[in-house]
Every structure is written in C-alpha cells, then in structure tokens.
Amino acid sequence: MSDASVSAGVVMPAVAFHFNVPERRGYVCRLLRKAWRSGARVVVTGEAAMLTEIDRLLWTFEPLEFVPHWRGADADVVPQRLRETPVLLLERHSPALGHDVLVNLGHEVPSDWQQYRRVIEVVSRDEFDRDRARARWRRYGAAGATIEKHEAGGA
C-alpha cells in the first residue's frame, strides 16, 4: 500500500475511509495509539465537542498508556514547544505544522487536505454520517486521490 498517488504530476495523499465504526471516539483513540507507536505525526480535526471528548479519552482509555497529544482550537495557537507533539487535536488545522497524517472527524473535506501524506476518514453507522462521507468520497475522487475502503465491522 502506498501512502500517496500521483495525479496529473501532483502527488496526492492516500485517503482511507474506515466505515461502520460502532463507536467513533474509542476507535479514534486506538487508531491514534497505533499511529503514534508507528512514529506517525497526526492532526485530528473536527467539531470542538468531539475533539474535547477524544482529548479526555486519550488520558483514560488505557490505564497504563498515554498517547502524547495536545488539544487546541487553531493551529496558530499551538505553542512552539508543543509543535512536535505526535498528535494534535485541532478544530482548524494547518499542514505547516509538519504532521503527515490528517484524521478528519468533520462532515466536510478539510481545507489543505492535499498537503498531508495520508488522510483518514472515520465514519460511523449513523445514516447522516454515512451520507456526508459519500459526498467526501466523491470530492476526494474528483480531485484524483486514491481511496481505500476499510470496514470496521464488529458490534
């Protein structure tokens, strides 16, 4: 599996959709733990309430582990000393921070998504969420991105 594709001479990030996620917050915490362990630097973007909940869960979802992260509203307010933090939870992200993976929990395609090496979309079983994901899939595809589909399954 490659991390990016080439479309009209432009390197596009690989886009992965994780469908039928029964519980998004826990799934994202496990995904972030896996990414951190592999050395990836990740920005998670979405609505404030969801990011705040993930921030809380990252402190508690595994009793003997901690995934280094920082929660803020905007990439512009990330303190200089924290810019190397492996996981950033931001309502307004920026590829200028140097993170290579973008996890989108929002309903729209994030701005500047093409600046990342990889984009991950986490989609619940909720019909509204699935409908918005279909629209994002079409937009990524129209831009020339290679899209992978993963079924989370499970109950």
ChimeraX attribute file (.defattr): number of C-alpha atoms within 10 A of each C-alpha:
attribute: neighborCount
match mode: 1-to-1
recipient: residues
	/A:1	5
	/A:2	9
	/A:3	16
	/A:4	20
	/A:5	18
	/A:6	13
	/A:7	12
	/A:8	8
	/A:9	7
	/A:10	11
	/A:11	17
	/A:12	24
	/A:13	27
	/A:14	23
	/A:15	28
	/A:16	19
	/A:17	22
	/A:18	19
	/A:19	19
	/A:20	20
	/A:21	21
	/A:22	16
	/A:23	13
	/A:24	18
	/A:25	21
	/A:26	16
	/A:27	17
	/A:28	19
	/A:29	20
	/A:30	16
	/A:31	15
	/A:32	24
	/A:33	19
	/A:34	13
	/A:35	17
	/A:36	17
	/A:37	12
	/A:38	9
	/A:39	9
	/A:40	16
	/A:41	20
	/A:42	24
	/A:43	30
	/A:44	24
	/A:45	23
	/A:46	20
	/A:47	15
	/A:48	17
	/A:49	10
	/A:50	17
	/A:51	22
	/A:52	16
	/A:53	12
	/A:54	22
	/A:55	20
	/A:56	12
	/A:57	15
	/A:58	22
	/A:59	16
	/A:60	14
	/A:61	16
	/A:62	13
	/A:63	7
	/A:64	7
	/A:65	11
	/A:66	12
	/A:67	22
	/A:68	14
	/A:69	19
	/A:70	17
	/A:71	19
	/A:72	19
	/A:73	16
	/A:74	14
	/A:75	20
	/A:76	14
	/A:77	10
	/A:78	18
	/A:79	11
	/A:80	9
	/A:81	7
	/A:82	11
	/A:83	16
	/A:84	15
	/A:85	17
	/A:86	21
	/A:87	24
	/A:88	27
	/A:89	25
	/A:90	24
	/A:91	23
	/A:92	18
	/A:93	23
	/A:94	20
	/A:95	18
	/A:96	11
	/A:97	17
	/A:98	14
	/A:99	22
	/A:100	17
	/A:101	25
	/A:102	28
	/A:103	24
	/A:104	22
	/A:105	24
	/A:106	20
	/A:107	18
	/A:108	13
	/A:109	17
	/A:110	18
	/A:111	11
	/A:112	11
	/A:113	21
	/A:114	21
	/A:115	19
	/A:116	24
	/A:117	20
	/A:118	21
	/A:119	26
	/A:120	20
	/A:121	21
	/A:122	24
	/A:123	28
	/A:124	21
	/A:125	14
	/A:126	11
	/A:127	10
	/A:128	12
	/A:129	17
	/A:130	17
	/A:131	13
	/A:132	15
	/A:133	22
	/A:134	14
	/A:135	14
	/A:136	18
	/A:137	20
	/A:138	13
	/A:139	14
	/A:140	20
	/A:141	13
	/A:142	9
	/A:143	12
	/A:144	17
	/A:145	21
	/A:146	18
	/A:147	18
	/A:148	13
	/A:149	11
	/A:150	12
	/A:151	11
	/A:152	17
	/A:153	11
	/A:154	7
	/A:155	7
